[in-house]
């Protein structure tokens, strides 16, 4: 095997509404990262329509992969490992990437690595700052996930806290819609909040009894909606920017508070952000302030690495591969794949016995 | 491969449009290998191991293939995409052309030489079958009625018109479902396909694909996409609403990852229903076209309570 710093990984990502491919060298250097966003299509429907997302993935996946290889100045023959998102995500969308990646790896005779999308988000930090090494504390905040984890080593995650109900990004989307900002909610609230008074409303900050690191945003969202309804019944139209800013402050306060508490408790000096909501400017600023105050170092991926992309998948695949984990031709999409889960679809592809071979025809 | 082996045309056929997963490698003379399983397995887990197996058994590498023929639809949306993405990945990696073989045409092609008309009927749900009418006339395979989703009444009327007095070979998953209606309409003229002709076959996709390949009817891997013959439910609902309301439909709005969770919950539910112990009645048929339409968000009662939708 060549030096791991020279290892070239092709990453493929189709878990939701972005068709993406990327080539990453040595797990740290992005040679190319191509993202075809379907957002214009889904905006017509006010949210992602899974069947339409899957149809668009199949149309775009080959050109996107070709473009990623071309931009990296590589041929498929130069690639050492194929990494693909196997979950979590929309099953129909995931299946396009998984089937495509398996066929490419088979035809090109390359190792295949199925990757957890959320772990990919964490790995975006390795691409942003090549000097970062585990262990570190990471707050993962996206439309579907809010997790506070310790990455103790490559491929090893310890989950400290998670959202008990709505994910942070989901709350953003719902509140954005309620105050007429529309989809996607995260960036729109972020922008609107800039001109608003973040202290105009005092929304509740929920804590989960006995689970100091868990999150709950459902109550906050309901409180915002109740206030809106009340104001409207009294004939007042609430100031959009004030609601956005106050809501955002409430979310950010809780995210920062829990993260800093975990950093104290687990004596972590390095804190990283990951996921789409990590692009939120208020979250970045507040987390930076808290880290500066306590002498900790904050790692934040650039916005283009916070959104769904394939470079992070290639990076995650790189470290999986180095740890000797590859996937078999029976690799399946696992729409509800959990962080750190390594079960299913992983077997030595060099089938030694008929009994082993028979495993993949058995229904799970 | 030896020197002479280079000129042999080899076509890989991939079929995953419905319940059957089937792959085959054919030449102009023979089926080198075929692997067919009709057991409701997950295509995503079986298809590539099956291709791997036949390539080993037939001692053929992807590089040795002339083209990859894929059953291009109609069928289960997800099943079609698994076959399509597999074909596209092979084509991209090995720089091979693809042949888009219409799924119903390939089924009919199995009955090469049948003296009458051939009518495959795939289960299309929503009280329809994906069907077409075909015949071998003057040694040519002819499409008398192109594949499309139709009601059984409609296709039986078309058969009455097109078949004339000829016998009719019926094949496909739709036949046992609509057996009574078929026999009532066609009586003695109906031939029901024996098991080896009853369902989709990778060898038929490859064989018809080979004929198309020889005529130059190929496409690049990048160009290929399945032919669903049906819009997605979200598009249908939107179009209907636009028509009735005369303006753009206001379909339910859901956050992207909420859809993920919803879809996963639906899947999980199906899985649990299927594996529920002690159940005597047959498990509900798995929805191969699992599609979360534009309205799925409204199924979540929490959102209604919140007044979001």
HADDOCK unambig.tbl for C-alpha pairs under 7 A between the chains (distance, minus, plus):
assign (segid A and resid 45 and name CA) (segid B and resid 251 and name CA) 5.98 0.50 0.50
assign (segid A and resid 45 and name CA) (segid B and resid 253 and name CA) 6.92 0.50 0.50
assign (segid A and resid 45 and name CA) (segid B and resid 294 and name CA) 6.95 0.50 0.50
assign (segid A and resid 46 and name CA) (segid B and resid 253 and name CA) 4.82 0.50 0.50
assign (segid A and resid 46 and name CA) (segid B and resid 254 and name CA) 6.84 0.50 0.50
assign (segid A and resid 47 and name CA) (segid B and resid 253 and name CA) 5.50 0.50 0.50
assign (segid A and resid 47 and name CA) (segid B and resid 254 and name CA) 5.16 0.50 0.50
assign (segid A and resid 47 and name CA) (segid B and resid 255 and name CA) 5.63 0.50 0.50
assign (segid A and resid 47 and name CA) (segid B and resid 256 and name CA) 5.79 0.50 0.50
assign (segid A and resid 48 and name CA) (segid B and resid 256 and name CA) 5.16 0.50 0.50
assign (segid A and resid 49 and name CA) (segid B and resid 292 and name CA) 6.82 0.50 0.50
assign (segid A and resid 49 and name CA) (segid B and resid 293 and name CA) 6.61 0.50 0.50
assign (segid A and resid 49 and name CA) (segid B and resid 294 and name CA) 6.44 0.50 0.50
assign (segid A and resid 50 and name CA) (segid B and resid 291 and name CA) 6.62 0.50 0.50
assign (segid A and resid 50 and name CA) (segid B and resid 292 and name CA) 6.14 0.50 0.50
assign (segid A and resid 51 and name CA) (segid B and resid 232 and name CA) 6.38 0.50 0.50
assign (segid A and resid 51 and name CA) (segid B and resid 291 and name CA) 5.62 0.50 0.50
assign (segid A and resid 51 and name CA) (segid B and resid 292 and name CA) 6.97 0.50 0.50
assign (segid A and resid 52 and name CA) (segid B and resid 232 and name CA) 6.88 0.50 0.50
assign (segid A and resid 58 and name CA) (segid B and resid 85 and name CA) 6.60 0.50 0.50
assign (segid A and resid 58 and name CA) (segid B and resid 225 and name CA) 6.43 0.50 0.50
assign (segid A and resid 59 and name CA) (segid B and resid 225 and name CA) 5.98 0.50 0.50
assign (segid A and resid 62 and name CA) (segid B and resid 222 and name CA) 5.03 0.50 0.50
assign (segid A and resid 63 and name CA) (segid B and resid 222 and name CA) 6.08 0.50 0.50
assign (segid A and resid 89 and name CA) (segid B and resid 260 and name CA) 5.74 0.50 0.50
assign (segid A and resid 90 and name CA) (segid B and resid 260 and name CA) 5.19 0.50 0.50
assign (segid A and resid 92 and name CA) (segid B and resid 78 and name CA) 6.17 0.50 0.50
assign (segid A and resid 95 and name CA) (segid B and resid 82 and name CA) 6.61 0.50 0.50
assign (segid A and resid 96 and name CA) (segid B and resid 81 and name CA) 6.43 0.50 0.50
assign (segid A and resid 96 and name CA) (segid B and resid 82 and name CA) 6.27 0.50 0.50
assign (segid A and resid 96 and name CA) (segid B and resid 85 and name CA) 5.76 0.50 0.50
assign (segid A and resid 99 and name CA) (segid B and resid 44 and name CA) 6.61 0.50 0.50
assign (segid A and resid 99 and name CA) (segid B and resid 82 and name CA) 5.84 0.50 0.50
assign (segid A and resid 99 and name CA) (segid B and resid 85 and name CA) 5.52 0.50 0.50
assign (segid A and resid 99 and name CA) (segid B and resid 86 and name CA) 5.20 0.50 0.50
assign (segid A and resid 100 and name CA) (segid B and resid 85 and name CA) 4.74 0.50 0.50
assign (segid A and resid 100 and name CA) (segid B and resid 86 and name CA) 5.14 0.50 0.50
assign (segid A and resid 100 and name CA) (segid B and resid 88 and name CA) 6.73 0.50 0.50
assign (segid A and resid 100 and name CA) (segid B and resid 89 and name CA) 4.64 0.50 0.50
assign (segid A and resid 101 and name CA) (segid B and resid 89 and name CA) 6.65 0.50 0.50
assign (segid A and resid 103 and name CA) (segid B and resid 86 and name CA) 5.18 0.50 0.50
assign (segid A and resid 103 and name CA) (segid B and resid 89 and name CA) 4.77 0.50 0.50
assign (segid A and resid 103 and name CA) (segid B and resid 90 and name CA) 5.08 0.50 0.50
assign (segid A and resid 104 and name CA) (segid B and resid 89 and name CA) 4.70 0.50 0.50
assign (segid A and resid 104 and name CA) (segid B and resid 90 and name CA) 5.48 0.50 0.50
assign (segid A and resid 104 and name CA) (segid B and resid 93 and name CA) 5.20 0.50 0.50
assign (segid A and resid 107 and name CA) (segid B and resid 62 and name CA) 5.81 0.50 0.50
assign (segid A and resid 107 and name CA) (segid B and resid 90 and name CA) 5.61 0.50 0.50
assign (segid A and resid 107 and name CA) (segid B and resid 93 and name CA) 5.90 0.50 0.50
assign (segid A and resid 107 and name CA) (segid B and resid 94 and name CA) 6.12 0.50 0.50
assign (segid A and resid 108 and name CA) (segid B and resid 93 and name CA) 5.81 0.50 0.50
assign (segid A and resid 108 and name CA) (segid B and resid 94 and name CA) 6.86 0.50 0.50
assign (segid A and resid 143 and name CA) (segid B and resid 256 and name CA) 6.76 0.50 0.50
assign (segid A and resid 143 and name CA) (segid B and resid 257 and name CA) 5.30 0.50 0.50
assign (segid A and resid 144 and name CA) (segid B and resid 257 and name CA) 4.42 0.50 0.50
assign (segid A and resid 144 and name CA) (segid B and resid 258 and name CA) 6.41 0.50 0.50
assign (segid A and resid 170 and name CA) (segid B and resid 255 and name CA) 6.03 0.50 0.50
assign (segid A and resid 170 and name CA) (segid B and resid 258 and name CA) 6.85 0.50 0.50
assign (segid A and resid 173 and name CA) (segid B and resid 255 and name CA) 5.86 0.50 0.50
assign (segid A and resid 178 and name CA) (segid B and resid 308 and name CA) 6.65 0.50 0.50
assign (segid A and resid 222 and name CA) (segid B and resid 306 and name CA) 6.61 0.50 0.50
assign (segid A and resid 329 and name CA) (segid B and resid 48 and name CA) 5.81 0.50 0.50
assign (segid A and resid 329 and name CA) (segid B and resid 49 and name CA) 5.53 0.50 0.50
assign (segid A and resid 330 and name CA) (segid B and resid 45 and name CA) 4.27 0.50 0.50
assign (segid A and resid 330 and name CA) (segid B and resid 46 and name CA) 6.27 0.50 0.50
assign (segid A and resid 330 and name CA) (segid B and resid 48 and name CA) 6.95 0.50 0.50
assign (segid A and resid 330 and name CA) (segid B and resid 49 and name CA) 6.29 0.50 0.50
assign (segid A and resid 331 and name CA) (segid B and resid 45 and name CA) 6.10 0.50 0.50
assign (segid A and resid 332 and name CA) (segid B and resid 44 and name CA) 5.93 0.50 0.50
assign (segid A and resid 332 and name CA) (segid B and resid 45 and name CA) 5.63 0.50 0.50
assign (segid A and resid 335 and name CA) (segid B and resid 264 and name CA) 6.31 0.50 0.50
assign (segid A and resid 336 and name CA) (segid B and resid 264 and name CA) 6.41 0.50 0.50
assign (segid A and resid 360 and name CA) (segid B and resid 45 and name CA) 6.91 0.50 0.50
assign (segid A and resid 360 and name CA) (segid B and resid 46 and name CA) 6.82 0.50 0.50
assign (segid A and resid 361 and name CA) (segid B and resid 46 and name CA) 6.53 0.50 0.50
assign (segid A and resid 363 and name CA) (segid B and resid 41 and name CA) 6.29 0.50 0.50
